[in-house]
Amino acid sequence: MSGIRKGLDELKQPSLGLEHEREKEYLHNFTVRSFTWENRPEELSALNQIDSLVDEFMKEYLRPAEIIIARFNSDIPMGDMEADRLFLNLQSAIVAIEDEVTRRYLKAQFSYYNWDDRYWEEYRKPVSGTTNDREARARMETKEDRYFYFVQYAAWRQISDKVNALKATQKYIQNQLYRRANYGR
């Protein structure tokens, strides 16, 4: 057994002394402070643009539907005719909302295809270097296209999630109206 350890006797077990504690503190500080949006204004701008697109959509399309839903949630009694009319208005609003969501999805999809086409166009340009060099150059050259696509996709994704929640509420209201009509109040 001593033959296996031949030449390794002078090696010592690592110790966790003061140097390790300083290194640990440095790593902790690095991870806490390694990223701030102040150093990444383009990325922050893209995220702010997503928020702006979603807020605009909320104001223009979802607010009218939310007003109708709020009326259903109020304590003020309503007759069957008023409830039916409000429900039809809600359905009409959701149809308009879904049309806009589809339009935004198509815009996001089209921006993806534009980015992808441009990426491969840049990738195929003759340059010296490795495959990784070509990929890096193509990514750098298509950064704006990639951001545009991401903004369109992320906004559509958030809007789509909100519309799905709205449709679930619509279904709940529809079930309540059905129960009221068929089983009384």
Secondary structure as a PSIPRED ss2 file (coil, helix, strand):
# PSIPRED VFORMAT (PSIPRED V4.0)

   1 M C   1.000  0.000  0.000
   2 S C   1.000  0.000  0.000
   3 G C   1.000  0.000  0.000
   4 I C   1.000  0.000  0.000
   5 R C   1.000  0.000  0.000
   6 K C   1.000  0.000  0.000
   7 G C   1.000  0.000  0.000
   8 L C   1.000  0.000  0.000
   9 D C   1.000  0.000  0.000
  10 E C   1.000  0.000  0.000
  11 L C   1.000  0.000  0.000
  12 K C   1.000  0.000  0.000
  13 Q C   1.000  0.000  0.000
  14 P C   1.000  0.000  0.000
  15 S C   1.000  0.000  0.000
  16 L C   1.000  0.000  0.000
  17 G C   1.000  0.000  0.000
  18 L H   0.000  1.000  0.000
  19 E H   0.000  1.000  0.000
  20 H H   0.000  1.000  0.000
  21 E H   0.000  1.000  0.000
  22 R H   0.000  1.000  0.000
  23 E H   0.000  1.000  0.000
  24 K H   0.000  1.000  0.000
  25 E H   0.000  1.000  0.000
  26 Y H   0.000  1.000  0.000
  27 L H   0.000  1.000  0.000
  28 H H   0.000  1.000  0.000
  29 N H   0.000  1.000  0.000
  30 F H   0.000  1.000  0.000
  31 T H   0.000  1.000  0.000
  32 V H   0.000  1.000  0.000
  33 R H   0.000  1.000  0.000
  34 S C   1.000  0.000  0.000
  35 F C   1.000  0.000  0.000
  36 T C   1.000  0.000  0.000
  37 W H   0.000  1.000  0.000
  38 E H   0.000  1.000  0.000
  39 N H   0.000  1.000  0.000
  40 R C   1.000  0.000  0.000
  41 P H   0.000  1.000  0.000
  42 E H   0.000  1.000  0.000
  43 E H   0.000  1.000  0.000
  44 L H   0.000  1.000  0.000
  45 S H   0.000  1.000  0.000
  46 A H   0.000  1.000  0.000
  47 L H   0.000  1.000  0.000
  48 N H   0.000  1.000  0.000
  49 Q H   0.000  1.000  0.000
  50 I H   0.000  1.000  0.000
  51 D H   0.000  1.000  0.000
  52 S H   0.000  1.000  0.000
  53 L H   0.000  1.000  0.000
  54 V H   0.000  1.000  0.000
  55 D H   0.000  1.000  0.000
  56 E H   0.000  1.000  0.000
  57 F H   0.000  1.000  0.000
  58 M H   0.000  1.000  0.000
  59 K H   0.000  1.000  0.000
  60 E H   0.000  1.000  0.000
  61 Y H   0.000  1.000  0.000
  62 L H   0.000  1.000  0.000
  63 R H   0.000  1.000  0.000
  64 P H   0.000  1.000  0.000
  65 A H   0.000  1.000  0.000
  66 E H   0.000  1.000  0.000
  67 I H   0.000  1.000  0.000
  68 I H   0.000  1.000  0.000
  69 I H   0.000  1.000  0.000
  70 A H   0.000  1.000  0.000
  71 R H   0.000  1.000  0.000
  72 F H   0.000  1.000  0.000
  73 N H   0.000  1.000  0.000
  74 S C   1.000  0.000  0.000
  75 D C   1.000  0.000  0.000
  76 I C   1.000  0.000  0.000
  77 P C   1.000  0.000  0.000
  78 M C   1.000  0.000  0.000
  79 G C   1.000  0.000  0.000
  80 D H   0.000  1.000  0.000
  81 M H   0.000  1.000  0.000
  82 E H   0.000  1.000  0.000
  83 A H   0.000  1.000  0.000
  84 D H   0.000  1.000  0.000
  85 R H   0.000  1.000  0.000
  86 L H   0.000  1.000  0.000
  87 F H   0.000  1.000  0.000
  88 L H   0.000  1.000  0.000
  89 N H   0.000  1.000  0.000
  90 L H   0.000  1.000  0.000
  91 Q H   0.000  1.000  0.000
  92 S H   0.000  1.000  0.000
  93 A H   0.000  1.000  0.000
  94 I H   0.000  1.000  0.000
  95 V H   0.000  1.000  0.000
  96 A H   0.000  1.000  0.000
  97 I H   0.000  1.000  0.000
  98 E H   0.000  1.000  0.000
  99 D H   0.000  1.000  0.000
 100 E H   0.000  1.000  0.000
 101 V H   0.000  1.000  0.000
 102 T H   0.000  1.000  0.000
 103 R H   0.000  1.000  0.000
 104 R H   0.000  1.000  0.000
 105 Y H   0.000  1.000  0.000
 106 L H   0.000  1.000  0.000
 107 K H   0.000  1.000  0.000
 108 A H   0.000  1.000  0.000
 109 Q H   0.000  1.000  0.000
 110 F H   0.000  1.000  0.000
 111 S H   0.000  1.000  0.000
 112 Y H   0.000  1.000  0.000
 113 Y H   0.000  1.000  0.000
 114 N H   0.000  1.000  0.000
 115 W H   0.000  1.000  0.000
 116 D H   0.000  1.000  0.000
 117 D H   0.000  1.000  0.000
 118 R H   0.000  1.000  0.000
 119 Y H   0.000  1.000  0.000
 120 W H   0.000  1.000  0.000
 121 E H   0.000  1.000  0.000
 122 E H   0.000  1.000  0.000
 123 Y H   0.000  1.000  0.000
 124 R H   0.000  1.000  0.000
 125 K C   1.000  0.000  0.000
 126 P C   1.000  0.000  0.000
 127 V C   1.000  0.000  0.000
 128 S C   1.000  0.000  0.000
 129 G C   1.000  0.000  0.000
 130 T C   1.000  0.000  0.000
 131 T H   0.000  1.000  0.000
 132 N H   0.000  1.000  0.000
 133 D H   0.000  1.000  0.000
 134 R H   0.000  1.000  0.000
 135 E H   0.000  1.000  0.000
 136 A H   0.000  1.000  0.000
 137 R H   0.000  1.000  0.000
 138 A H   0.000  1.000  0.000
 139 R H   0.000  1.000  0.000
 140 M H   0.000  1.000  0.000
 141 E H   0.000  1.000  0.000
 142 T C   1.000  0.000  0.000
 143 K H   0.000  1.000  0.000
 144 E H   0.000  1.000  0.000
 145 D H   0.000  1.000  0.000
 146 R H   0.000  1.000  0.000
 147 Y H   0.000  1.000  0.000
 148 F H   0.000  1.000  0.000
 149 Y H   0.000  1.000  0.000
 150 F H   0.000  1.000  0.000
 151 V H   0.000  1.000  0.000
 152 Q H   0.000  1.000  0.000
 153 Y H   0.000  1.000  0.000
 154 A H   0.000  1.000  0.000
 155 A H   0.000  1.000  0.000
 156 W H   0.000  1.000  0.000
 157 R H   0.000  1.000  0.000
 158 Q H   0.000  1.000  0.000
 159 I H   0.000  1.000  0.000
 160 S H   0.000  1.000  0.000
 161 D H   0.000  1.000  0.000
 162 K H   0.000  1.000  0.000
 163 V H   0.000  1.000  0.000
 164 N H   0.000  1.000  0.000
 165 A H   0.000  1.000  0.000
 166 L H   0.000  1.000  0.000
 167 K H   0.000  1.000  0.000
 168 A H   0.000  1.000  0.000
 169 T H   0.000  1.000  0.000
 170 Q H   0.000  1.000  0.000
 171 K H   0.000  1.000  0.000
 172 Y H   0.000  1.000  0.000
 173 I H   0.000  1.000  0.000
 174 Q H   0.000  1.000  0.000
 175 N H   0.000  1.000  0.000
 176 Q H   0.000  1.000  0.000
 177 L H   0.000  1.000  0.000
 178 Y H   0.000  1.000  0.000
 179 R H   0.000  1.000  0.000
 180 R H   0.000  1.000  0.000
 181 A H   0.000  1.000  0.000
 182 N H   0.000  1.000  0.000
 183 Y H   0.000  1.000  0.000
 184 G C   1.000  0.000  0.000
 185 R C   1.000  0.000  0.000
